[in-house]
Amino acid sequence: MEKNDKKVIRSWAFFDWANSAYNLVITSTIFPAYYVAITANSANGDQVSFFGYSFTNTALSNYALSFAYLVMVLALPVLSSIADYRGNKKLFMQFFTYMGGIACMGLFFFELDRLEFGIICFVLAAMGYIGGVMFNNSYLPEIATIDQQDAVSAKGYAYGYVGSVTLQLICFVFVLKPELFGIVDKAFPAKLSFLLVGIWWIAFAQIPFRKLPSGSRNHELINTKKVQNGFQELLKVWQQLKHIDFLKKYLLAFFFYSMGVQTIMLAAAGFGEKTLKMGTSKLIATILIIQLVAILGAMLMSYLAKKIGNVNVLIITVLIWIGACFCAYFVYTEYQFYVLAAVVGLIMGGIQSLSRSTYSKYLPADTPDTASFFSFYDVTEKLAIVIGLFSFAFIEELTGSMRNSVIALASFFVVGLVFLLLLKKVEHKVQKDS
């Protein structure tokens, strides 16, 4: 397949356009606000019963997300190995897309008396998103040359932010002006938004599905040996990475700062709704600010990377994240939250895009099993999310405050920063050798 084909790259970027609507509406804005609203009541406060066990409402949703990521950490090595063996990773992209989209549609029926059903759909939607992203990421070194991967990765994130904001604005109209459509049920606009996310996700994913190569298919039965081979493949990738000093140290840095980045992204809406009591409309406006600024952030980080190098940009970005965590502890007004949201948006898009392209650029040349290498990358990130989300939820339940959870995240960034500083020496050696 010819690399740097504009049509293929544009189609690939549309996968971010399709699934980022889930990330914005379900994990970042309308669902968290809806979830907190229906699970908080005068009788039980913020406590809910889930299959007979009592949880703090926001801790339960974070535990559920943590569980979804843990399942995918265990499943992705097997699935990526099967995809490499059969040469049909697009088929897996399609499976996870349809599972996630249908689960989002299922949230249309989520109410307090169906809490278990809602949480299960929430978990399945997260799993669909995680799986789809991993297989989509693995296409990056196949469709773009090394010198273009920063820009292509940034383009994907930019498409994702624009697409998600477009659907968010459509949902925003239903949430803020339901009377224009004759809607009298206050819960209906939120549930309609969940339905629209599922439709949007599946519909726009058809664009990359038509253009991206699927590889040759081998429909032999999957046996135990091939399932075990998924973990053997992961071990094989690690054995190769052990001899690539840059990637080994980079993944350690990535693991720790991802604990903070991803947890903040997933828990920020709950923090704004529960701790600051901002309300759905203000929360959506805030997240829209983040998304729009994140587009600029992704492009800015790509530009700076060309000027001062990927690792230097990551170091600066992580330093800003550490400052943002400490500032969040002292945020008490919505205007303070808006300013912090703008800062987070600027560094959020940049660190995600640059992290993906930095890893891709330093992969062994002409490696045939990119799905396995990106499986390792995604397993690293997802394991970080499991630990980050679980820590965030546990500290909230233990101390009764999300503010303490946010401060704890700063320690993850500090460790990631240490590894990035150690990486500087390795980067210099790599550049000198090349």
Residue pairs with C-beta under 8 A, 6 or more apart in sequence:
1 8
1 142
1 143
1 213
3 142
3 143
3 144
3 145
3 148
4 143
4 144
4 145
4 148
5 143
7 211
8 143
8 211
8 212
9 143
9 144
9 152
9 155
11 207
11 208
11 210
11 211
11 212
12 136
12 139
12 140
12 143
12 152
12 156
12 208
12 211
12 212
13 152
13 155
13 156
13 158
13 159
13 160
14 159
14 163
14 204
14 205
14 207
14 208
15 93
15 132
15 136
15 156
15 205
15 207
15 208
16 136
16 156
16 157
16 159
16 160
16 163
17 159
17 160
17 162
17 163
17 164
17 204
18 97
18 163
18 200
18 201
18 202
18 203
18 204
18 205
18 207
18 208
19 97
19 100
19 129
19 132
19 133
19 160
19 201
19 205
20 159
20 160
20 161
20 163
20 164
21 163
21 164
21 167
21 168
21 197
21 200
21 201
22 100
22 104
22 125
22 128
22 129
22 197
22 201
23 129
23 160
23 164
24 164
24 165
24 167
24 168
24 287
24 291
25 31
25 164
25 167
25 168
25 171
25 193
25 194
25 196
25 197
26 104
26 107
26 122
26 125
26 194
26 197
27 65
27 126
27 265
27 266
27 269
28 265
28 266
28 268
28 269
28 287
28 290
29 168
29 269
29 280
29 283
29 284
29 287
30 171
30 175
30 190
30 193
30 194
30 280
30 284
31 107
31 122
31 190
31 194
32 61
32 269
32 270
32 273
32 283
33 190
33 269
33 273
33 279
33 280
33 283
33 284
34 187
34 190
34 191
34 280
35 57
35 61
35 118
36 57
36 58
36 270
36 273
36 274
37 273
37 280
38 111
38 112
38 187
39 46
39 48
39 57
39 112
39 115
40 46
40 57
46 56
46 57
46 58
46 274
47 54
47 55
47 56
47 57
48 54
48 55
48 56
48 57
48 60
48 115
49 55
49 115
50 60
50 115
50 116
50 119
51 116
55 63
55 397
56 393
56 396
56 397
58 267
58 270
58 274
58 393
58 396
58 402
59 393
59 394
59 396
59 397
60 119
60 393
61 119
61 122
61 270
62 266
62 267
62 270
62 389
62 390
62 392
62 393
62 396
63 389
63 390
63 393
64 119
64 122
64 123
64 126
65 122
65 123
65 126
65 266
65 385
65 389
66 385
66 386
66 389
66 390
66 393
67 123
68 122
68 123
68 124
68 126
68 127
68 130
69 126
69 130
69 382
69 383
69 385
69 386
69 389
70 382
70 386
71 127
72 127
72 130
72 131
72 134
72 382
73 379
73 382
73 383
73 386
75 131
76 130
76 131
76 134
76 375
76 378
76 379
76 382
77 230
77 231
77 233
77 234
77 375
77 376
77 379
78 227
78 230
78 231
79 92
79 131
79 230
79 375
80 89
80 134
80 135
80 138
80 230
80 233
80 371
80 372
80 374
80 375
81 226
81 229
81 230
81 232
81 233
81 234
81 372
81 375
82 92
82 222
82 226
82 230
83 89
83 91
83 92
83 135
83 371
84 233
84 368
84 369
84 371
84 372
85 218
85 226
85 229
86 215
86 216
86 217
86 218
86 219
87 214
87 215
87 216
87 217
87 218
88 214
88 215
88 216
88 217
88 218
89 135
89 138
89 139
89 214
89 215
89 371
90 135
90 209
90 212
90 213
90 214
90 215
91 214
91 217
92 131
92 135
93 131
93 132
93 135
93 136
93 205
93 208
93 209
93 212
94 205
94 209
95 131
96 127
96 128
96 129
96 130
96 131
96 132
96 135
97 128
97 132
97 201
97 202
97 205
98 128
98 202
99 124
99 127
99 128
99 131
100 124
100 125
100 126
100 127
100 128
100 129
100 131
100 132
100 198
100 201
101 128
101 197
101 198
101 199
101 201
101 202
101 205
102 198
102 202
103 121
103 122
103 124
103 125
103 128
103 198
104 121
104 125
104 194
104 195
104 197
104 198
104 201
105 194
105 195
105 198
105 199
106 117
106 121
106 124
107 118
107 121
107 122
107 125
107 191
107 194
107 195
108 191
108 192
108 194
108 195
109 117
109 191
110 117
110 118
110 121
110 191
110 194
111 118
111 187
130 378
130 382
132 205
133 378
134 374
134 375
134 378
135 371
136 208
137 356
137 374
137 377
137 378
138 370
138 371
138 373
138 374
138 375
139 212
139 370
140 149
140 152
140 153
140 356
140 357
140 360
140 370
140 374
141 149
141 360
141 363
141 367
141 370
142 213
142 370
143 152
143 212
144 152
146 360
146 361
149 357
149 360
149 361
150 302
150 305
150 306
150 310
150 353
150 354
150 357
150 361
151 302
152 357
153 302
153 353
153 354
153 356
153 357
153 360
154 298
154 299
154 301
154 302
154 353
154 357
156 353
157 294
157 295
157 298
157 349
157 352
157 353
158 295
158 298
158 299
158 349
161 291
161 292
161 294
161 295
161 298
161 349
162 295
163 204
164 291
165 288
165 291
165 292
167 196
167 197
167 200
168 284
168 287
168 288
168 291
169 288
170 196
171 189
171 192
171 193
171 196
172 284
172 288
173 180
174 181
174 183
174 189
174 192
174 193
175 189
175 190
175 193
175 280
175 281
175 284
176 281
178 184
178 186
178 188
178 189
183 189
190 280
233 369
233 372
233 375
234 372
234 375
234 376
234 379
236 372
237 369
237 372
237 373
237 375
237 376
238 376
240 364
241 247
241 248
241 251
241 376
242 248
244 362
244 364
245 426
245 429
245 430
246 362
246 423
246 426
246 427
246 430
247 359
247 362
247 363
249 419
249 422
249 423
249 426
250 358
250 359
250 362
250 419
250 423
251 359
251 376
251 377
251 380
252 419
253 314
253 416
253 417
253 419
253 420
253 422
253 423
254 355
254 359
254 377
254 380
254 381
254 384
254 416
255 380
255 381
255 383
255 384
255 416
256 384
256 412
256 413
256 415
256 416
256 419
257 314
257 318
257 321
257 351
257 412
257 413
257 416
257 417
257 420
258 355
258 380
258 381
258 384
258 385
258 388
258 416
259 384
259 385
259 387
259 388
259 391
259 409
259 412
259 416
260 321
260 325
260 388
260 409
260 410
260 412
260 413
260 416
261 321
261 348
261 351
261 352
262 381
262 384
262 385
262 388
262 389
263 385
263 388
263 389
263 391
263 392
263 409
264 321
264 324
264 325
264 344
264 406
264 409
265 348
266 385
266 389
267 389
267 392
267 402
267 405
268 287
268 290
268 341
268 344
269 283
269 287
270 402
271 328
271 402
271 406
272 278
272 282
272 283
272 286
272 337
273 279
273 280
273 283
274 402
275 401
275 402
275 403
276 331
276 332
276 333
276 334
276 337
278 286
278 334
278 337
282 334
286 334
286 337
286 338
286 341
287 341
289 338
289 341
289 342
289 345
290 341
290 342
290 344
290 345
290 348
291 345
292 345
293 342
293 345
293 346
293 349
294 345
294 346
294 348
294 349
294 350
295 349
296 346
296 349
297 345
297 346
297 347
297 348
297 349
297 350
298 349
298 350
298 352
298 353
300 346
300 350
301 313
301 317
301 349
301 350
301 351
301 353
301 354
302 350
302 353
302 354
302 357
304 312
304 313
305 313
305 354
305 357
309 427
310 354
310 357
310 358
310 361
311 358
311 420
311 423
311 424
311 427
312 424
313 350
313 354
314 351
314 354
314 355
314 358
314 420
315 417
315 420
315 421
315 424
317 347
317 350
317 351
317 354
318 351
318 413
318 416
318 417
318 420
319 417
320 343
320 347
321 347
321 351
321 413
322 410
322 413
322 414
322 417
324 340
324 343
324 344
324 347
325 406
325 407
325 409
325 410
325 413
326 407
326 410
327 340
327 343
328 340
328 403
328 406
329 403
329 406
329 407
330 336
331 337
331 340
356 377
359 377
362 430
363 370
363 373
367 373
388 409
388 412
391 405
391 408
391 409
392 402
392 405
392 408
392 409
393 405
395 404
395 405
395 408
396 402
396 404
396 405
399 405
